[in-house]
């Protein structure tokens, strides 16, 4: 867990890998994300309205595991779409 306080005019410094260091990791690179949501998702119906196409990897009555390929801004758009559709995100990871 990390926390930081920022104020106008402050110089950002960190040791090790910084979350805001754009040179070490380009936010526009495409990655594979795995998202688990509560409930069932019908892949075909979901992809009709989704800003990104997802693949359903596993589903049961309790949860559905989704996979997608996107950059960070695409991921944010999909998270907003999931929220708008009423899904509860149980977990998320990047490979």
Backbone torsions as a table, in degrees:
resi	resn	phi	psi	omega
1	UNK	NA	137.7	179.4
2	UNK	-132.4	157.4	174.6
3	UNK	-148.7	155.8	-179.8
4	UNK	-153.4	150.1	173.7
5	UNK	-112.7	129.0	178.8
6	UNK	-119.0	143.7	173.3
7	UNK	-141.4	160.5	-176.8
8	UNK	-58.1	130.5	178.1
9	UNK	88.0	-4.8	-179.6
10	UNK	-76.7	143.7	175.9
11	UNK	-90.9	130.3	-179.2
12	UNK	-84.4	126.4	176.6
13	UNK	-135.7	148.2	175.2
14	UNK	-155.1	164.1	174.5
15	UNK	-115.0	146.9	-177.0
16	UNK	78.7	-153.8	-179.1
17	UNK	-82.9	121.3	-178.5
18	UNK	-92.5	141.3	178.1
19	UNK	-67.9	-26.6	-177.1
20	UNK	-98.5	7.7	-178.3
21	UNK	-82.8	98.6	-175.2
22	UNK	-74.0	-16.2	178.1
23	UNK	-74.7	-29.6	-176.2
24	UNK	-83.6	-22.1	-178.3
25	UNK	-153.6	116.3	-178.5
26	UNK	-79.7	122.6	-177.5
27	UNK	-71.5	-9.6	-179.9
28	UNK	-96.8	3.1	177.1
29	UNK	-74.4	148.1	179.6
30	UNK	-86.0	130.4	177.6
31	UNK	-128.8	166.5	173.0
32	UNK	-98.0	126.3	179.4
33	UNK	-114.3	143.1	175.6
34	UNK	-118.2	123.1	-178.3
35	UNK	-125.3	132.3	174.6
36	UNK	-110.6	126.4	179.7
37	UNK	-118.3	154.2	179.0
38	UNK	-74.2	137.5	177.0
39	UNK	91.3	-172.3	-177.3
40	UNK	-101.5	144.1	177.5
41	UNK	-126.0	127.2	172.7
42	UNK	-88.8	113.8	-174.1
43	UNK	-55.4	-48.6	-177.0
44	UNK	-62.6	-48.6	-179.8
45	UNK	-64.9	-40.5	-179.3
46	UNK	-64.8	-44.1	-176.5
47	UNK	-68.0	-18.6	177.7
48	UNK	-63.4	-39.8	-176.9
49	UNK	-105.9	-6.7	-175.3
50	UNK	-75.8	143.4	175.4
51	UNK	-69.7	-21.4	177.0
52	UNK	-131.1	149.3	176.8
53	UNK	-83.3	130.0	179.0
54	UNK	-113.9	159.0	174.8
55	UNK	-116.5	127.3	176.6
56	UNK	-81.6	119.0	-179.3
57	UNK	-92.1	-35.8	-179.0
58	UNK	-156.8	140.8	177.5
59	UNK	-144.5	145.2	171.0
60	UNK	-148.2	-172.3	-175.9
61	UNK	-68.1	-24.3	-176.2
62	UNK	-91.8	-36.8	-173.0
63	UNK	-154.7	158.5	175.8
64	UNK	-128.4	134.7	177.6
65	UNK	-101.8	123.3	-177.9
66	UNK	-113.9	150.5	173.7
67	UNK	-128.7	141.2	176.8
68	UNK	-148.3	159.9	176.7
69	UNK	-117.5	119.9	-175.6
70	UNK	-162.5	165.6	168.9
71	UNK	-88.2	-179.9	-174.9
72	UNK	-63.5	-39.3	-179.4
73	UNK	-68.3	-34.1	175.3
74	UNK	-65.1	-39.4	177.9
75	UNK	-62.0	-43.6	178.6
76	UNK	-61.0	-42.3	177.4
77	UNK	-61.1	-40.3	179.2
78	UNK	-68.8	-40.0	177.6
79	UNK	-60.8	-42.0	177.4
80	UNK	-62.9	-41.1	179.1
81	UNK	-63.9	-44.9	177.5
82	UNK	-58.5	-43.9	179.4
83	UNK	-62.7	-44.8	179.8
84	UNK	-62.4	-33.6	179.4
85	UNK	-80.3	-6.5	176.4
86	UNK	90.0	13.3	179.4
87	UNK	-80.7	145.2	174.6
88	UNK	-100.0	124.0	179.1
89	UNK	-82.2	122.8	-179.5
90	UNK	-92.7	-37.5	177.9
91	UNK	-160.0	161.2	-179.9
92	UNK	-152.1	138.8	176.6
93	UNK	-147.9	160.9	179.6
94	UNK	-123.1	138.6	176.0
95	UNK	-119.7	NA	NA
